[in-house]
Amino acid sequence: MSVAEKVAEGRVLLEEVALRYANQHGLREIKVEWTDQGYEWWMKAVDAQHTVRVVFSPDEIVMFTEKMPENKETKAKIRNAFASLSM
């Protein structure tokens, strides 16, 4: 599998995690957008009243496709971004 394919797969998996956290925080009808900055990817989850942004390195996205312990840190990064809505 090429790096581009792994990045595409990783983005899908990260979106699933983000949508789960969004749902837990009461956000509905979420739209997830990705922006390639060349050296990092920006994921933006948007609903009618909120925007949550999380930045990932390409390596982090690729590692997310593999069952690695570091994935817990990536999930925590997403969880913390959505937790900021509660403040």
C-alpha positions in Angstrom: 0.0 0.0 0.0 1.4 3.4 -0.9 1.8 6.3 1.5 -1.0 8.2 -0.2 -3.3 5.2 0.3 -2.3 4.9 3.9 -2.9 8.7 4.5 -6.4 8.3 2.8 -7.2 5.3 5.0 -5.9 7.1 8.2 -8.0 10.1 7.4 -11.1 8.0 7.3 -10.3 6.3 10.6 -9.6 9.7 12.2 -12.9 11.0 11.0 -14.7 8.1 12.5 -13.1 8.9 15.9 -13.9 12.6 15.5 -17.5 11.9 14.7 -17.8 9.6 17.7 -16.5 12.4 20.0 -18.7 15.0 18.3 -21.8 12.8 18.8 -20.8 12.4 22.5 -20.7 16.2 22.8 -24.2 16.6 21.3 -23.0 17.9 17.9 -25.2 16.7 15.0 -24.9 17.0 11.2 -21.1 17.3 11.4 -19.1 18.0 8.2 -15.5 17.0 8.3 -13.0 18.9 6.1 -9.3 18.2 5.5 -6.7 20.7 4.4 -3.3 19.5 3.2 -0.7 22.1 4.3 2.1 20.1 2.7 3.9 19.4 6.0 0.7 18.7 8.1 -3.0 18.0 7.7 -5.7 20.0 9.3 -9.0 18.3 10.1 -11.9 20.6 10.8 -15.2 19.3 12.2 -18.0 21.8 11.7 -21.7 21.9 12.6 -24.1 24.9 12.6 -22.6 26.4 15.8 -19.2 24.9 16.4 -15.9 24.3 14.7 -13.3 22.0 16.1 -9.8 21.9 14.5 -7.1 19.2 15.0 -3.7 19.2 13.3 -1.9 15.9 12.3 1.4 15.2 10.8 1.4 12.8 7.8 3.4 10.3 9.8 0.7 10.4 12.6 -2.0 9.7 10.1 -0.1 6.8 8.6 0.6 5.4 12.0 -3.1 5.5 12.9 -3.8 2.9 10.2 -1.6 0.5 12.2 -2.5 -0.8 15.7 0.2 1.0 17.6 0.2 2.3 21.2 0.8 5.8 20.0 -2.7 5.8 18.6 -4.0 6.5 22.1 -2.2 9.9 22.0 -3.8 10.7 18.7 -7.2 9.8 20.0 -6.6 11.9 23.1 -5.7 14.8 20.9 -9.1 14.6 19.2 -10.9 14.0 22.5 -9.2 17.1 24.0 -10.2 19.2 21.0 -13.8 18.3 21.5 -13.6 18.7 25.3 -12.7 22.4 24.7 -16.4 22.8 23.7 -17.4 22.2 27.2 -15.4 25.0 28.6 
